[in-house]
């Protein structure tokens, strides 16, 4: 696996842990989406992307309107909480 791809997978695994923890403590989907939006804004302003996938997300974030950012944040949240990663990460 190329180094950048490994970083991307680790990033998704980390997000998956956080999303799954939020689900376990009973956070509603809308709450998770609002948190994801705030986190996306902070990351876009303060963190330099470490691989091409993160660069693509940042580029999309930078050109998106607020409503589009809400959709992107919700999609990323859904991507990492789809169940494929949960079995091995959180018990």
C-alpha positions as CSV (number, residue, x, y, z in Angstrom):
1,X,0.0,0.0,0.0
2,X,1.5,3.4,-1.0
3,X,2.3,5.7,2.0
4,X,-0.4,8.2,1.2
5,X,-3.1,5.5,1.0
6,X,-2.1,4.2,4.4
7,X,-2.5,7.7,5.8
8,X,-5.9,8.0,4.2
9,X,-7.0,4.6,5.7
10,X,-5.7,5.6,9.1
11,X,-7.6,8.9,8.9
12,X,-10.8,7.1,8.0
13,X,-10.3,4.6,10.8
14,X,-9.8,7.5,13.3
15,X,-13.0,9.2,12.1
16,X,-14.8,5.9,12.3
17,X,-13.9,5.5,15.9
18,X,-15.2,9.0,16.8
19,X,-18.4,8.5,14.8
20,X,-19.1,5.1,16.3
21,X,-18.4,6.5,19.8
22,X,-20.9,9.2,19.2
23,X,-23.4,6.7,18.0
24,X,-22.8,4.5,21.1
25,X,-23.4,7.4,23.5
26,X,-26.6,8.3,21.7
27,X,-25.8,11.3,19.6
28,X,-28.4,11.9,16.9
29,X,-27.4,12.0,13.3
30,X,-28.1,15.7,13.0
31,X,-25.8,16.3,16.0
32,X,-23.0,14.2,14.4
33,X,-23.5,16.1,11.1
34,X,-23.2,19.5,12.9
35,X,-20.0,18.3,14.7
36,X,-18.6,17.1,11.4
37,X,-19.3,20.5,9.8
38,X,-17.5,22.4,12.6
39,X,-14.6,20.0,12.4
40,X,-14.5,20.3,8.6
41,X,-14.3,24.1,8.9
42,X,-11.5,23.9,11.5
43,X,-9.5,21.4,9.5
44,X,-9.8,23.4,6.3
45,X,-8.5,26.5,8.1
46,X,-5.7,24.9,10.1
47,X,-4.5,21.6,8.8
48,X,-2.5,21.0,5.6
49,X,-3.8,17.8,3.8
50,X,-1.4,14.9,4.1
51,X,-2.5,13.0,1.0
52,X,-4.3,13.4,-2.3
53,X,-7.7,12.3,-0.8
54,X,-7.5,14.8,1.9
55,X,-6.4,17.5,-0.6
56,X,-9.5,16.6,-2.7
57,X,-11.8,17.0,0.3
58,X,-10.2,20.3,1.2
59,X,-10.5,21.6,-2.4
60,X,-14.2,20.6,-2.4
61,X,-14.7,22.2,1.0
62,X,-13.0,25.4,-0.2
63,X,-15.3,25.9,-3.2
64,X,-18.5,24.7,-1.4
65,X,-21.2,26.9,-0.2
66,X,-22.4,26.4,3.4
67,X,-25.3,24.1,2.4
68,X,-22.8,22.0,0.2
69,X,-20.4,21.8,3.2
70,X,-23.2,20.4,5.3
71,X,-23.8,17.7,2.7
72,X,-20.1,16.9,2.4
73,X,-19.7,16.7,6.1
74,X,-22.7,14.3,6.3
75,X,-21.4,12.2,3.5
76,X,-18.0,11.8,5.1
77,X,-19.6,10.9,8.4
78,X,-21.7,8.3,6.6
79,X,-18.7,7.0,4.7
80,X,-16.8,6.1,7.9
81,X,-19.9,4.8,9.8
82,X,-21.2,2.4,7.2
83,X,-20.4,-0.7,9.3
84,X,-17.4,-1.9,7.3
85,X,-14.9,-0.6,9.8
86,X,-16.9,-0.9,13.0
87,X,-16.6,-4.6,13.6
88,X,-12.9,-4.5,14.1
89,X,-12.5,-1.1,15.6
90,X,-15.1,-0.7,18.4
91,X,-16.6,-3.4,20.5
